Amino acid sequence: MDHQRVIRDVTVRLPMASSTPEACRWTVSALSRHTPATISVLLAVHDRLRCVAATGAWQVFATVPARTGIVGRVYDSGAPAVVPDVTVDPDYLPVRPDVTAELCVPVLDPTGRAIGVLDLQWSEPIDLEPWRETTQQLADQLGARIAALGGPPAESRSEKLLRHAAALSSAPTEADVLGVAACAAREVSGLSTAVLLIAGQLGAPPAAPSDLETRIRAELTESGPAALVRMVDRAHRYGAGYTLGEAGHPPTEDYRPLTRAGVRTLVAVPVGPPDAGGVLLVADERALRPDPTTVSLMELLAGQAWTSLDRLRTLARLREQASSDPLTGLRHTGPFGQRIAAATPGRTALLAIDVDGFKTVNDTYGHQAGDRVLVGLARALEGALRHGDELYRIGGDEFVAVIEVSRPEEAVRIAERLTEAARRVGRTISVGVALPRPGETPDRTLRRADQALYAVKRQGRDGVHLSAA
């Protein structure tokens, strides 16, 4: 292989490339005439490596997260990677099933900063060393041309919106959702400031708000809740609106607080439903002319932000109603309250259970040992109950079994089975038994079961006591 000819053939057209993607495509296309390798150029765009040009594979990775794969390692370190056997490299990302060797070199700008990588993968025996020098020379010339053309391609506004949409969907709190949405609105719109009004409240400001945002927040706060309601109502009543950057046209009264803050350009987009949602205000001190596409992107962003907020609120409700204790897997206080509220007088027995000497376990061996005791005991008690009986954990070492019986003695026998099960795992428990009386509240029944339990404690623990009918 005449590697000097490869370099000449690949780089002869580079000076004529009019854009970075074109320079990358010419490099890959020309290089592919000299080798059957899978070839790709990946350039840094935001926080990922994006494939700008490729050939020789049925499918390529469109983007690769930073520091992922051999390409990420090369970009991060700035050092080439020569991999004769990809099966022994843990960073290898499979593109073709028959690839055996990979050569990846950094694409550097004239200052020596890595802006991407040039990657080649072979599925046949190849001497990589001659290709290493050739590929690096090609990458250097490509890097110089990319720099002359203005650097790697910037994210499109749609790509930015998609990136922020992913961040919105994974935001862990409502404050995070509002923060990501405001950041996305600024970045996608090109305007300097974004503020969200949700349910009549301003979202928390960023760590370093701009002067304009500070003034907007101050004016909105001073204007009072009624002004905020009017602004939100206008957006939901009439839909999204935006300024045209034309002088001499006064704003409607609803937007007076914003103009007093210095806003000269505004996109206002409704967020969520009218009764619980709000408005996204994207603003700038400059008199600009947002185009309809910008407004459409802001509407998409507002929809995604509301979806994320609604998801978090739904999850919060589900957690509140969750039916299991995370340690033992037993049902806990929420479902327990619902269950005893449906207790049948004379038939539903409540068995209040307390672990004898549990505090000593925690104090002597630590809380992890205490947790193991609780888990083991919970499994033992569950195993001693009948099908249909229910066991709840309602406190640290406090359990309640809810069982249906035909007479009080049956409840006592089941409670005694529980004490035997506890002994088999090396613990003892005290159990108080109570059956609801006609007209008695569930709380009162449980209180009588607790009183019966403490009667057992006073008598030496490890036993069962039935509350009087």
MIKOL-259530 format. One record per residue (C-alpha): z, x, y. Coordinates in steps of 0.2 Angstrom, whole numbers, padded with zeros to 4 digits, always signed. Each point is the difference from the previous one (the first is absolute). Layout:
# residues N
ZXY...
# end
This chain:
# residues 469
+0000+0000+0000-0005+0007+0017+0015-0005+0010-0007+0006+0016-0015-0012-0002+0013-0014-0003+0009+0004+0016-0017+0000+0010-0006-0016-0008+0016-0009+0003+0003+0006+0018-0018+0000+0007+0001-0018+0006+0019+0000+0005-0005+0004+0019-0011-0016+0000+0014-0012-0006+0004-0012+0014+0016-0006-0008+0014+0005-0011-0004-0011-0014-0018+0005+0001+0005+0019-0001+0011-0004-0015-0014-0010-0009-0013+0014+0003+0012+0013-0007+0004-0010-0016-0018-0005-0003-0007+0018+0003+0014+0008-0011-0004-0013-0014-0017+0008-0002+0007+0016-0006+0014-0006-0012+0004-0015-0011+0017-0001+0007+0009-0015+0007+0001+0004+0018+0010-0008+0014+0005+0003+0018+0017-0008+0005+0006+0001+0018+0017-0004+0007+0001-0017+0008+0017-0005+0006+0012+0003-0015-0013+0001-0014-0015+0009-0006-0016-0011+0001-0015+0003-0010-0014+0002+0013-0014+0006-0012-0001+0001-0019-0013+0001-0014+0000+0003-0019+0013-0013-0006+0000-0019-0005+0015-0003+0012+0009+0011+0013+0017-0002+0008-0003-0008+0017+0016+0007+0007+0014+0012-0007+0018+0000+0007+0005+0016+0008+0006+0013-0013-0007-0010-0015-0011+0009-0012-0008+0017+0000-0009-0005+0016+0016-0005+0009+0008+0016-0006-0014+0010+0007-0001-0009+0017+0019+0001+0002+0001+0019-0005-0017+0006+0008-0002+0010-0016-0015-0002-0012+0003-0006-0018-0010+0007-0014+0004-0010-0016-0009+0005-0016+0009-0013-0010+0004-0016+0008+0011-0006-0015+0013+0013+0004+0001-0004+0019+0013-0015+0003-0008-0004+0017-0018-0004-0007-0006-0017+0005-0013-0006-0014-0017-0005+0008-0011+0003-0016+0007+0000-0018-0010+0016-0004+0006+0011+0014+0006+0017-0006+0001+0011+0016+0003-0003+0019-0002+0010+0015+0007-0006+0016+0000+0009+0017+0007-0005+0017-0012-0005+0014+0007+0009+0016-0004-0002+0018-0003+0015+0011+0019+0002+0003+0003+0001-0019+0008-0017-0001-0004-0010-0016-0010-0016+0004-0005-0004-0018-0006+0007-0016-0016+0004-0009+0002-0004-0019-0011+0004-0015+0003-0006-0018-0010+0006-0015-0001-0007-0018-0009+0016-0007+0005+0018-0002+0000+0008+0017+0004+0017+0008+0011-0006+0015+0002+0016+0009-0017+0002+0007+0001-0018+0006+0016+0002+0008-0006+0012+0013-0016-0010+0002+0009-0017+0002+0012+0007+0013-0014+0007+0010-0008-0018+0000+0017-0008+0004+0002+0012+0015-0017-0004+0007+0003-0018-0003+0016+0001+0009-0008+0008+0015-0013-0013+0001+0013-0014-0002+0010+0007+0014-0015+0001+0011-0004-0018-0003+0018-0005+0005+0010+0001-0016+0002-0011-0015-0005-0018+0003+0014-0011+0008+0006-0015-0009-0009-0016+0005+0011-0014+0007-0002-0010-0016+0006+0015-0010+0015+0002+0012+0004-0019-0003-0001+0002-0019+0012+0015+0001+0012-0010+0010-0002-0015-0010+0006+0010-0015+0015+0006+0010+0004-0018+0005+0000-0006-0018+0012+0014-0005+0012-0001+0015+0018-0002-0006+0007-0010+0014-0005-0013+0014+0003+0014+0013-0012+0011-0009-0014-0013-0001+0001-0003+0018+0000+0019+0004-0015+0003-0011-0009-0015+0007+0003+0006+0018-0006+0018-0004-0016-0007-0009-0004-0011+0015+0001+0014+0012-0010+0012-0012-0014-0013-0005-0002-0008+0017+0000+0016+0010+0012-0008+0013+0017+0009+0004+0013-0013-0003+0004-0014-0013+0015-0012-0001+0003-0014-0012+0010-0016+0004+0006-0008-0016+0010-0016+0000+0004+0003+0019+0006+0017-0003-0007+0017+0005-0003+0012-0014+0010+0016+0001-0008+0014+0011-0007+0016-0007+0011+0016+0001-0010+0005+0015-0007-0015+0009-0013+0003+0014+0004-0004+0018-0011-0015-0001+0009-0007-0016+0017+0003+0008-0006-0010+0016-0007-0014-0011+0016-0002-0010+0010+0000+0016-0011-0013+0008+0000-0011-0016+0019+0001-0002+0003-0004+0019-0012-0015-0001+0011-0008-0013-0003-0010-0017-0010-0013+0008-0014+0012+0007-0001+0007-0018-0002-0017-0008-0014-0004+0013-0009+0016-0005+0001-0003-0018-0005-0018+0002-0015+0004+0009-0006+0012-0013+0003-0013-0014-0007-0014+0010-0017+0008+0005-0002+0015-0011-0002+0018+0004-0005+0006+0017-0005+0016+0010-0004+0006+0017-0017+0006+0005+0006+0014+0012-0007-0009+0015+0009+0001+0017+0004-0015+0011+0004-0012-0014+0019-0005+0000+0009-0003-0017+0007-0016-0005+0018-0003+0004+0005+0003-0018-0005+0018+0001+0008+0004+0017+0014+0010-0008-0013+0012-0007-0009+0002+0016+0016+0004+0009+0003+0014-0013-0017+0007+0004-0011-0007-0014-0019+0000+0005-0007-0002-0017+0007-0012-0013-0004-0006-0018+0011-0015-0005+0000-0005-0018+0010-0014-0009+0011+0006-0015+0005-0011-0014+0003-0019+0002+0004-0008+0017+0018-0005-0005+0006+0017-0007-0013+0012+0005-0004+0009+0017-0013+0010+0009-0007+0017+0000-0002+0007+0018-0011+0016+0001-0001+0007+0017-0005+0014+0012+0002+0005+0018-0019+0004+0001-0012-0014+0004-0010+0001-0016-0012-0012-0009+0005-0003-0018-0014-0006-0011+0000-0015-0011+0001+0012-0016+0017+0007+0007+0007-0018+0002-0006-0004-0018+0009+0016-0007+0016-0005+0009-0001-0017-0008-0002+0008-0017+0015+0011+0004+0010-0014+0006-0003-0010-0016+0004+0015-0011+0016+0003+0010+0006-0018-0002-0004+0001-0019+0011+0015-0001+0014-0008+0009-0001-0016-0010+0000+0011-0016+0016+0009+0005+0008-0017+0005-0005-0007-0017+0007+0015-0009+0016-0001+0010+0002-0018-0006-0004+0004-0018+0013+0014+0001+0013-0012+0007-0004-0012-0014-0001+0014-0014+0007-0006-0016+0006+0017-0007+0013+0013+0004-0008+0017+0002+0013+0009-0011+0003-0011-0015-0016-0011+0001+0012-0016+0000-0002-0014+0012+0011+0001+0015+0007-0010+0014-0015-0010+0007-0005-0008-0017+0018-0001-0005+0004-0011+0015-0015-0011-0004+0005-0001-0019+0018-0005+0003-0005-0013+0013-0008-0009-0015+0015+0001-0011+0004-0015-0011+0018-0006+0001+0009+0002-0017-0015+0009-0008-0004+0016+0011+0013+0013-0002+0002+0015+0012+0006+0016-0008+0007+0012+0013+0000+0018-0007+0008+0015+0007-0001+0018-0007+0017+0007-0004+0004+0016+0008-0017+0003+0008+0006+0008+0016+0008+0014-0011-0017+0003-0007-0008+0002+0017+0014+0010+0007+0001+0012-0015-0018+0002-0006-0010-0005+0016-0011-0015+0004-0014+0005-0012+0011-0001-0015+0006-0017+0007-0018-0006+0001-0003+0005-0018+0016-0009-0005-0006-0016+0009-0018+0001-0008+0007+0003-0017+0012-0015+0002-0013-0011+0007-0011+0002-0016+0015-0003-0011+0005-0016+0009-0018-0006+0000+0000+0003-0019+0015-0010-0003-0006-0015+0009-0010-0014-0008-0018-0004+0004+0000-0010+0017+0016+0007+0006-0002+0010+0017+0009+0015+0005+0001+0005+0019+0007+0016+0009+0008-0007+0016+0010+0016+0005+0003+0018-0004+0009-0003-0017+0000-0019+0001-0011-0010-0011-0001-0019-0003-0007-0009-0016-0007-0018+0002+0000-0009-0016-0003-0018-0006+0014-0006-0013+0005-0016-0007+0019+0003+0002+0011+0013+0008+0005+0009-0017-0018+0004-0002+0000+0010+0017+0016+0009-0006-0008+0006-0016-0016+0006+0009+0012+0009+0013+0009+0008-0015-0017+0006-0007-0003+0009+0017+0017+0009-0001-0005+0006-0018-0017+0006+0006+0009+0010+0014+0012+0008-0012-0015+0005-0011-0007+0011+0014+0017+0007+0004+0005-0011+0015+0011-0015+0002-0002-0015+0011+0010-0014+0007-0008-0018+0000+0005-0016+0009-0008-0016-0006-0002-0016+0011-0010-0016-0002-0005-0010+0015+0010-0015+0004-0008-0016+0006-0004+0001+0018+0006+0018+0001-0011+0013+0010-0007+0015-0009+0010+0012+0011+0016-0009-0006-0005+0001-0018-0003+0019+0002+0016+0002+0009+0009-0008-0015-0009+0012-0012+0006+0014+0011+0018-0006+0000-0001-0001-0019-0007+0018-0001+0014+0007+0010+0012-0009-0011-0007+0011-0014+0002+0015+0011+0019-0004+0003+0002-0002-0019-0006+0017-0004-0020-0001+0001-0012-0001-0014+0000-0018-0003-0005-0018+0004+0008-0014+0009-0006-0018+0003+0004-0008+0016+0008-0017-0001-0012-0015+0000
# end
